[in-house]
Amino acid sequence: MSNLKTQPLDVVLRDRRQITLPAELCTKLGLQVGDRLEIRLEDDTLLMKPKRALALRALREIQAAFAASGMTEEELQESGRKIREEIYRERYA
């Protein structure tokens, strides 16, 4: 496998504006058919990130915040129940 960080990969933009990502790149990133990618333009550079990676990063941030809060999962669920009950009473009572 070539060094993906230093070796540029050539892809072709096809007539339906589709590109094929090289298999080694998909393997390295764990991409599967049907996976979603976030695409962003920065200056004249096209950046793509697997959405799964973004979701996993967000999950890690949530887990870290939860751990730092000192609350147990049961306390968090009970707090959520109470808040939902309050909202329900405010709207429908």
Secondary structure, DSSP 8 states (H G I E B T S, - for coil): ---TTTS-------TTS-----HHHHHHHT--TT--EEEEEETTEEEEEEHHHHHHHHHHHHHHHHHHHT--HHHHHHHHHHHHHHHHHHHH-
